[in-house]
Each structure stands twice: as structure tokens, then as C-alpha cells.
Amino acid sequence: MPDSKETISKNSHKEKVYSEKEYVELEKELVLFKEKTYENLQQFKRLFEILEEETKKKQLIEKQLTCTQETISQLETKIFELENKNIKTERELQALKNSKLGRLTKKYWAFRKRRAYRKSVVQGVNS
């Protein structure tokens, strides 16, 4: 029998009895807690949406950056090729100018240029 009394006393300590007024206050606290929790969840939801939008924007910007870097790389390659072609053309032109036939051709072009200029001046005066 003593065991049953101890069991009853232990159970009575575990359960707390609230008055009706305390119960109403606890209910109010519970409702307030639920409202705050809901508000916090809504804020977290908005934060996650914003985070998702920012992540999408970041991915788009990274994609644009990658495309831009590829374009820059292609343009740099094209510039390098054109500079090499220009250097080669300048060397060929210089070689042509320094040859006997090249010097003769240059003189002939200068002669034709002077002659064409003189004709245009004479025709301009006659007009």
C-alpha cells in the first residue's frame, strides 16, 4: 500500500492544476506565441524568396560575364592576328619599296598623281 500512495503523490507533482484565470492567460500567451511564430515564418518566407531572386540574378550576371569574357578573348585573338598580319604587310611593303622595281613603281605613281592633279586644276580653270 505505501507504494500506491507514493505513486499518487508523484503523479500529483507532475500535473499542475491551473485556475480558470491562469488558463485563460496561458491561452492568450499561446495565441500570441502562434501569431509571432506565424509572422516570423512569413518573414523567413519573404527572405528566402528574396534570396532566391538574388541567386537567380547572380547566376544571370555570371552567365553574362562568362559570355563577355569569351567575346573579349575572341576579340583579343582577332587583334593579335590582325597585328601580325599588319606587321607582315608592312615588311612586304618595305621590301617592295626598297627593291628597284618598287622604287620605279613609286616614282611612276607619284608622276601619275602629279599629272592627274595638274589635269584637274587645268579642267577646273577651263570650266
SERO-65481 format. One record per residue: x, y, z of N, C-alpha, C in turn. Coordinates in steps of 0.02 Angstrom, whole numbers, padded with zeros to 5 digits, always signed. Each point is the difference from the previous one (the first is absolute). Example, Ala and Ser with C-alpha at 12.3 -4.5 7.8 and 13.67 -1.06 7.14 Angstrom:
+00660-00284+00390-00045+00059+00000+00045+00060+00000-00018+00053-00036+00042+00059+00003-00039+00055+00037
This chain:
+00039-00060+00000-00039+00060+00000+00041+00064+00000+00053+00002+00036+00038+00061+00000+00025+00018-00071+00009-00050-00040+00022+00014-00068-00052+00039-00039-00061-00015+00009-00052+00035-00037-00006+00073+00022+00010+00015+00063-00002+00069+00023+00057+00040-00030+00058-00031-00004+00057+00035-00030-00013+00013-00074-00029-00047-00033-00016+00008-00071-00050+00057-00009-00049+00003+00041-00050+00052-00005+00031+00068+00013+00042+00004+00050+00032+00063+00016+00048+00021-00056+00034-00047-00031+00045+00016-00056-00039+00027-00059-00056-00031-00015-00042+00023-00057-00029+00069+00014-00018+00012+00060-00029+00065+00015+00051+00056-00007+00064-00015+00011+00052+00050-00009+00013+00014-00074-00009-00049-00041+00012+00009-00072-00053+00043-00032-00061-00008+00020-00054+00037-00030-00013+00062+00042-00001+00056-00034-00013+00062+00036-00072+00021-00015-00034+00019+00049-00070+00019-00008-00002+00076-00006-00033+00025-00054-00005+00071-00012-00070+00024+00016-00003+00060+00024-00067+00029+00010-00025+00022-00068-00063+00018-00002-00030+00020-00064+00033+00064-00026+00016+00046+00044+00031+00062-00019+00070-00013-00029+00039-00043+00032+00066-00018-00025-00005-00035-00068-00051-00042-00006-00010-00037-00062-00014+00049-00057-00041+00050+00012-00016+00050-00051+00063+00039-00019+00040+00019+00049+00062+00035-00013+00048-00042-00042+00005-00063+00019+00043-00046-00039-00025-00007-00072-00064-00003-00009-00029-00004-00067+00018+00063-00040-00005+00058+00032+00018+00063-00033+00074-00001-00020+00042-00022+00046+00072-00004-00015+00013-00048-00058-00037-00055+00000+00008-00048-00054-00021+00030-00067-00054+00036-00001-00023+00033-00061+00051+00051-00024+00026+00040+00047+00051+00050-00018+00062-00034-00027+00020-00054+00032+00058-00038-00023-00010-00026-00071-00059-00028-00012-00015-00026-00067+00000+00056-00052-00027+00059+00018-00001+00057-00046+00071+00022-00016+00041+00006+00052+00069+00021-00011+00037-00052-00042-00011-00063+00014+00032-00053-00038-00022+00004-00073-00064+00011-00012-00025+00006-00068+00032+00060-00035+00004+00057+00035+00032+00060-00029+00074-00014-00017+00034-00034+00046+00070-00017-00013+00006-00046-00060-00044-00048-00005+00001-00046-00058-00012+00039-00065-00046+00048+00002-00013+00040-00059+00061+00042-00019+00033+00027+00050+00061+00038-00013+00054-00044-00030+00009-00060+00028+00049-00046-00027-00018-00020-00072-00064-00009-00012-00021-00017-00068+00018+00056-00048-00013+00063+00020+00018+00057-00042+00076+00003-00010+00037-00012+00055+00073+00001-00006+00025-00054-00048-00029-00059+00004+00020-00054-00046-00018+00017-00072-00057+00032-00011-00019+00022-00067+00050+00051-00027+00018+00048+00043+00049+00050-00020+00067-00033-00015+00020-00046+00043+00063-00036-00010-00002-00038-00066-00056-00031-00016-00006-00037-00063+00005+00047-00060-00033+00058+00005+00004+00050-00054+00071+00024-00010+00034+00014+00055+00069+00024-00004+00046-00054-00029-00014-00063+00018+00040-00055-00028-00010-00004-00075-00062+00007-00022-00014-00001-00072+00034+00058-00036-00003+00059+00031+00034+00058-00029+00075-00011-00004+00028-00029+00052+00072-00013+00001+00019-00050-00055-00041-00052-00008+00014-00049-00053-00004+00032-00068-00049+00044-00010-00007+00035-00064+00060+00044-00014+00022+00036+00051+00058+00044-00007+00063-00041-00013+00007-00057+00033+00058-00043-00011-00001-00026-00072-00059-00017-00025-00006-00024-00069+00020+00055-00049-00025+00061+00013+00018+00057-00043+00075+00013+00003+00028-00005+00059+00072+00011+00009+00040-00052-00039-00022-00062+00003+00034-00053-00038-00003+00014-00075-00059+00020-00024-00008+00016-00072+00045+00059-00019+00002+00050+00043+00041+00059-00013+00074-00018-00001+00021-00042+00047+00069-00022+00002+00019-00040-00063-00047-00041-00024+00012-00038-00061+00007+00048-00059-00044+00050-00003+00003+00050-00055+00066+00038+00003+00021+00020+00060+00064+00036+00008+00057-00044-00023-00002-00064+00019+00053-00046-00020+00003-00006-00076-00059-00006-00032-00002-00005-00073+00027+00064-00032-00019+00057+00027+00023+00064-00028+00075+00008+00009+00026-00021+00058+00072+00004+00011+00037-00044-00050-00026-00059-00013+00030-00045-00050-00001+00033-00069-00057+00030-00017-00006+00033-00065+00049+00059-00005+00006+00039+00053+00048+00056+00001+00071-00026-00011+00018-00053+00035+00066-00029-00006+00013-00022-00072-00049-00034-00030+00007-00022-00070+00008+00060-00047-00041+00052+00010+00003+00058-00043+00066+00038+00008+00025+00004+00062+00065+00032+00010+00055-00038-00035-00001-00065+00004+00050-00040-00036-00006+00009-00075-00062+00002-00025-00010+00010-00072+00025+00069-00020-00012+00050+00041+00022+00068-00014+00077+00003-00002+00032-00031+00048+00073-00002+00001+00027-00033-00062-00031-00055-00020+00022-00036-00060-00009+00044-00062-00058+00033-00004-00013+00043-00058+00049+00059-00002+00015+00029+00058+00049+00055+00002+00069-00024-00023+00020-00059+00021+00065-00027-00022+00001-00010-00076-00055-00027-00026-00003-00011-00072+00001+00067-00038-00037+00049+00026-00001+00066-00031+00069+00032+00002+00033-00006+00057+00068+00028+00007+00048-00035-00048-00007-00066-00007+00043-00037-00046-00013+00022-00072-00065+00011-00015-00018+00021-00067+00028+00071-00014-00005+00044+00049+00026+00068-00009+00075+00001-00009+00035-00045+00032+00073-00001-00003+00026-00035-00063-00042-00037-00035+00024-00033-00061+00001+00051-00058+00038-00017-00053+00006+00045-00058-00067+00009-00033-00036-00054-00010-00065+00005-00032-00049+00039+00044+00005-00009+00065-00043+00036+00046+00012+00074-00002+00065+00021-00002+00016+00071-00003-00026+00029-00066+00008-00037-00054-00024+00024-00065-00076+00007+00001-00034-00048+00030-00074+00003+00004-00021+00060+00042+00033+00013+00055-00016+00058+00042+00007+00065-00039+00054+00005-00038+00010+00061-00040-00055+00007-00053-00019-00056-00031-00052+00002-00050-00067+00023+00031-00017-00027+00060-00062+00020+00033+00002+00075+00019+00055+00023+00022+00007+00071+00017-00009+00043-00062+00030-00024-00056-00007+00036-00063-00073+00003-00022-00035-00056+00004-00070-00002-00021-00043+00044+00046+00017+00001+00064-00038+00041+00047+00008+00074-00017+00063+00021-00013+00012+00069-00019-00036+00018-00065+00004-00045-00048-00031+00011-00065-00076+00006+00008-00032-00045+00041-00072+00003+00010-00020+00064+00036+00041+00022+00047-00013+00062+00036+00002+00059-00047+00051+00001-00045+00006+00055-00047-00059+00002-00048-00022-00060-00022-00057-00002-00046-00063+00027+00034-00009-00018+00064-00061+00023+00034+00002+00075+00012+00060+00027+00013+00006+00073+00008-00013+00035-00066+00027-00026-00054-00010+00031-00066-00073-00005-00020-00032-00057+00013-00071-00008-00018-00044+00045+00044+00021+00009+00062-00037+00044+00045+00002+00073-00023+00056+00021-00029+00007+00067-00025-00040+00009-00064-00002-00050-00043-00036+00003-00063-00076-00003+00010-00022-00027+00054-00072-00008+00010-00036+00063+00015
